[in-house]
């Protein structure tokens, strides 16, 4: 049979209010013990599961709980075995079906998630900016030592500027690069 502990409202170690849906699958192994020696064995099993679950949830922060749901379910399973056997019941399996955040907690967790993602995006942006700056520095050092490379870079920029300008007329005696430099530098 399956027993549901639905909508169990609990507080985590860091005082986060949550609701947990927990289930257990069990089998009655001693019908006499279950029905005659214990009054309402299913209700007693429910309470035993509830108490063990509360003890474990209370020991974890919300983040730890979300990371270790499976471990908590296994620990609850192991701890409830002794109580269940006194009721004539063998617990076969159990687990956390849902961890539901209450309204305020859901909003706060969403804000935390957005902040974390923004921080990650900023870190990536800063990394890219650093790499770009290093690349520019390396290019500048190379151009400083190599006059031909400097001229090639100048021509590359002139080409980019020319793409944005409809028409450029340059006249002179073969000093086009010097003339363009004078035009763009404002001399």
C-alpha positions in Angstrom: 0.0 0.0 0.0 1.0 3.6 -0.4 0.8 6.3 2.3 1.0 10.0 1.3 2.1 12.7 3.6 0.9 15.6 1.5 1.4 19.3 2.1 3.5 18.9 5.2 4.5 22.4 6.2 8.0 22.6 7.7 10.8 25.0 8.5 14.3 24.3 7.4 17.4 25.0 9.5 17.6 28.5 7.9 13.9 29.1 8.7 12.6 28.8 5.1 9.0 27.8 5.1 8.3 24.9 2.7 5.7 22.3 2.1 6.7 18.7 1.4 4.8 15.9 -0.3 6.3 12.6 1.0 5.2 9.1 0.1 5.9 5.7 1.5 5.2 2.3 0.1 4.6 -0.4 2.8 3.4 -3.9 3.3 1.6 -5.3 6.3 3.8 -8.3 7.4 2.1 -9.2 10.7 -1.7 -8.7 10.4 -2.3 -9.6 14.0 0.2 -7.0 15.3 -1.1 -4.4 12.8 -4.8 -4.8 13.5 -5.1 -6.2 17.0 -2.1 -4.9 18.9 -2.0 -1.4 17.4 -4.9 0.9 17.1 -5.1 2.3 13.5 -1.6 1.2 12.4 -1.7 3.4 9.3 -2.3 6.6 11.3 0.6 5.6 13.6 2.8 4.9 10.6 1.8 8.3 9.2 2.8 10.0 12.5 6.1 8.1 12.7 7.0 9.1 9.1 5.9 12.7 9.9 8.1 13.0 13.0 11.2 11.4 11.3 10.7 13.7 8.3 10.4 16.8 10.5 13.6 15.9 12.3 15.6 15.6 9.1 14.2 18.7 7.4 14.9 20.7 10.5 18.6 19.7 10.2 19.1 21.1 6.7 19.1 24.5 5.1 16.9 25.0 2.0 19.8 24.7 -0.4 21.1 21.6 1.3 17.6 20.1 1.3 17.1 20.7 -2.4 20.6 19.2 -3.2 20.1 16.1 -0.9 16.5 15.2 -1.4 17.4 11.6 -2.2 19.7 11.2 0.8 17.1 12.6 3.1 14.5 10.1 1.8 17.0 7.2 2.3 17.7 8.4 5.9 14.0 8.7 6.7 13.5 5.2 5.2 16.2 3.7 7.5 15.0 5.5 10.6 11.3 4.6 10.2 12.0 0.9 9.8 12.1 0.2 13.5 8.8 2.0 14.2 7.1 0.3 11.3 8.1 -3.2 12.4 6.5 -2.5 15.8 3.3 -1.9 13.9 3.5 -5.1 12.0 4.5 -3.2 8.8 7.5 -3.3 6.5 8.3 -0.1 4.7 9.5 -0.9 1.2 10.4 2.5 -0.1 9.8 6.2 0.5 10.7 9.5 -1.0 10.2 13.2 -1.3 7.8 13.8 -4.2 7.7 17.6 -4.1 9.4 20.5 -2.2 7.0 23.4 -2.6 8.2 26.9 -1.7 5.6 29.2 -0.1 4.7 32.4 -1.9 7.4 34.7 -0.3 10.1 32.0 -0.5 9.3 31.4 -4.2 9.7 35.1 -4.9 12.9 35.3 -2.9 14.4 32.2 -4.6 13.6 33.7 -8.0 15.3 36.9 -7.0 18.4 34.9 -5.9 18.4 32.9 -9.1 18.2 36.1 -11.2 21.0 37.7 -9.2 23.2 34.6 -9.6 22.6 34.5 -13.3 23.4 38.2 -13.6 26.6 37.7 -11.6 27.6 34.8 -13.9 26.9 36.9 -17.0 28.9 39.8 -15.5 31.8 37.4 -14.9 31.7 36.2 -18.5 31.5 39.7 -19.8 34.5 40.8 -17.6 36.5 37.8 -18.8 35.7 38.6 -22.4 36.7 42.3 -21.9 39.9 41.2 -20.3 40.8 38.9 -23.2 39.9 41.7 -25.6 42.1 44.2 -23.8 45.0 41.7 -23.7 44.6 41.2 -27.4 44.6 44.9 -28.1 47.7 45.3 -25.9 49.5 42.5 -27.8 48.5 44.1 -31.1 49.8 47.5 -29.9 53.1 46.0 -28.9 53.5 44.3 -32.2 52.6 47.4 -34.1 55.1 49.5 -32.1 57.9 47.2 -33.1 56.8 46.7 -36.7 56.1 49.6 -39.0 54.6 47.5 -41.8 52.1 46.0 -39.4 51.2 49.5 -38.3 50.6 50.6 -41.8 48.4 47.4 -42.5 46.4 48.2 -39.4 45.9 51.8 -40.6 44.7 50.5 -44.0 42.3 48.1 -42.2 40.7 51.0 -40.3 40.6 53.1 -43.5 38.7 50.3 -45.1 36.2 50.1 -42.2 35.7 53.8 -42.3 35.3 53.7 -46.1 32.5 51.1 -45.8 30.5 53.6 -43.8 31.2 56.6 -46.0 29.6 56.8 -49.4 32.6 58.4 -51.3 36.1 59.7 -50.5 38.1 61.7 -53.0 41.8 61.9 -52.4 44.3 63.7 -54.6 48.0 64.1 -54.2 51.3 62.8 -55.0 51.1 59.2 -53.7 50.8 60.1 -50.1 47.3 58.7 -49.7 47.8 57.1 -46.3 49.4 60.3 -44.9 46.6 62.4 -46.3 44.0 60.1 -44.8 45.8 60.2 -41.5 45.7 64.0 -41.6 42.0 63.9 -42.5 41.0 61.6 -39.7 43.3 63.0 -37.1 42.1 66.5 -37.7 45.6 68.0 -38.5 
